[in-house]
Amino acid sequence: PTAKVAFLDEVFKANSAILNTLLTILNERQFDNGLQRTIVPLVCLVGASNELPDSEELDALYDRFLFRREVQPVSDDNILDLLQLSSTPSQPSA
């Protein structure tokens, strides 16, 4: 656990041991590795999920995500447009 920035996909599908570990990292910035506790330099955690949590046991973790954004899937017709956006140089604003 040495990352400063982390991305977790399908974060709410983790088992209870992983969820508890994540909560400790998010709350205390520490990781328990057996009998040793390590400081975690995490600054930013981004989580993604295809579904919102629907049980109370996931509420504590869900509450740690301060910014939440629901996005729709990209349609087959628009996927090429989206991919081309990343290769287009951005223009400075006037």
QUINOR-V202431 format. One record per run of one state. SS is the DSSP state (a for helix, b for strand, c for the rest). FROM is the first residue (numbers start at 0). TO is the last residue. Records with the same first field share a line. If there is no record, write none. Layout:
BEGIN
SS->FROM-TO  FROM-TO
END
This chain:
BEGIN
c->0-3  9-9  13-14  28-28  33-34  39-42  48-54  63-77  85-93
b->4-8  29-32  35-38  43-47
a->10-12  15-27  55-62  78-84
END
